Amino acid sequence: MYWFGWLCSDGWVSKHGDKHYQIQLKLKRKDRIIIERFATVVGYEQDRIYDESYLIEDEDGEFRVINSSRVIFGCKPMWLDLDKLGIFEFKIHGNVPRIIKDLIKRARRKNKEVQLIETIEGRLALCFLMGFYDGDGNYRGGMSARILNTKRRFLEEIASLFGISNNVNENNKKIIDEKTHKIVWKTRYQLHLGPQLFKQMLLTYKESLLRKRPDDYL
């Protein structure tokens, strides 16, 4: 579920015809450890991890070098499993994947009064959110954390499913249009998770991204 969260936030899952089922995870070089761990989990040889460098123009019109690492492979069985879990419900429609909705429903059915982390189903759902946060989230210090995305509906569903009382707000981002080289604003949204939920997430998967964890949870 942790890696499913990563693939939803930062992964590329594509299909060309009925023969090419491609899965890719690409991150900045500083987070290469995540690429290495993902490669180990899926049986991808470490020496096949691809490191690359390229130039981008930032919001001030300055060019800078970006160093990244990625894994890319074809695997029809894994692609079909991701489809069954509901990855395209998020990628295409901006909805929370069906497996996460189902896990939380089953966790609540067992006992509405307990914390999600106290059930197997709830822990799995929290692992997904931990992976998504590592991909598309910011650590704000203390026990403050947020997730960001261009899909408002997704964040609103996350708030409802996980019982988050905070509202989804706009958090626009400056980007450079590659054709006109002008600054444009890309609308995206943010959701602050709240300390109690963040703590539960941190306890579900200790091998998550260190730079997004508080010192007390390293």
ChimeraX attribute file (.defattr): number of C-alpha atoms within 10 A of each C-alpha:
attribute: neighborCount
match mode: 1-to-1
recipient: residues
	/A:1	20
	/A:2	21
	/A:3	22
	/A:4	20
	/A:5	24
	/A:6	22
	/A:7	23
	/A:8	24
	/A:9	23
	/A:10	17
	/A:11	21
	/A:12	14
	/A:13	20
	/A:14	13
	/A:15	13
	/A:16	8
	/A:17	6
	/A:18	7
	/A:19	10
	/A:20	14
	/A:21	18
	/A:22	17
	/A:23	20
	/A:24	15
	/A:25	20
	/A:26	21
	/A:27	19
	/A:28	16
	/A:29	17
	/A:30	10
	/A:31	15
	/A:32	17
	/A:33	15
	/A:34	24
	/A:35	21
	/A:36	18
	/A:37	16
	/A:38	17
	/A:39	20
	/A:40	12
	/A:41	10
	/A:42	10
	/A:43	9
	/A:44	16
	/A:45	11
	/A:46	14
	/A:47	8
	/A:48	12
	/A:49	17
	/A:50	13
	/A:51	15
	/A:52	12
	/A:53	12
	/A:54	10
	/A:55	11
	/A:56	14
	/A:57	15
	/A:58	14
	/A:59	16
	/A:60	11
	/A:61	12
	/A:62	9
	/A:63	12
	/A:64	11
	/A:65	10
	/A:66	12
	/A:67	14
	/A:68	17
	/A:69	21
	/A:70	21
	/A:71	21
	/A:72	18
	/A:73	13
	/A:74	16
	/A:75	13
	/A:76	16
	/A:77	10
	/A:78	14
	/A:79	19
	/A:80	13
	/A:81	11
	/A:82	18
	/A:83	14
	/A:84	14
	/A:85	16
	/A:86	19
	/A:87	26
	/A:88	19
	/A:89	17
	/A:90	17
	/A:91	18
	/A:92	9
	/A:93	13
	/A:94	18
	/A:95	21
	/A:96	22
	/A:97	23
	/A:98	15
	/A:99	17
	/A:100	22
	/A:101	17
	/A:102	13
	/A:103	20
	/A:104	22
	/A:105	15
	/A:106	16
	/A:107	23
	/A:108	17
	/A:109	10
	/A:110	12
	/A:111	12
	/A:112	11
	/A:113	8
	/A:114	12
	/A:115	15
	/A:116	23
	/A:117	20
	/A:118	12
	/A:119	18
	/A:120	14
	/A:121	20
	/A:122	24
	/A:123	23
	/A:124	23
	/A:125	27
	/A:126	29
	/A:127	25
	/A:128	25
	/A:129	27
	/A:130	29
	/A:131	25
	/A:132	23
	/A:133	26
	/A:134	24
	/A:135	22
	/A:136	18
	/A:137	22
	/A:138	18
	/A:139	16
	/A:140	13
	/A:141	11
	/A:142	11
	/A:143	16
	/A:144	16
	/A:145	21
	/A:146	16
	/A:147	21
	/A:148	23
	/A:149	19
	/A:150	16
	/A:151	18
	/A:152	20
	/A:153	17
	/A:154	20
	/A:155	24
	/A:156	20
	/A:157	16
	/A:158	20
	/A:159	18
	/A:160	12
	/A:161	15
	/A:162	17
	/A:163	12
	/A:164	18
	/A:165	12
	/A:166	14
	/A:167	13
	/A:168	20
	/A:169	15
	/A:170	15
	/A:171	14
	/A:172	14
	/A:173	13
	/A:174	13
	/A:175	16
	/A:176	18
	/A:177	13
	/A:178	10
	/A:179	6
	/A:180	8
	/A:181	13
	/A:182	12
	/A:183	16
	/A:184	14
	/A:185	11
	/A:186	13
	/A:187	14
	/A:188	15
	/A:189	21
	/A:190	24
	/A:191	24
	/A:192	22
	/A:193	25
	/A:194	16
	/A:195	13
	/A:196	12
	/A:197	19
	/A:198	20
	/A:199	17
	/A:200	19
	/A:201	25
	/A:202	19
	/A:203	14
	/A:204	19
	/A:205	18
	/A:206	12
	/A:207	11
	/A:208	22
	/A:209	17
	/A:210	15
	/A:211	12
	/A:212	19
	/A:213	22
	/A:214	17
	/A:215	10
	/A:216	7
	/A:217	11
	/A:218	13
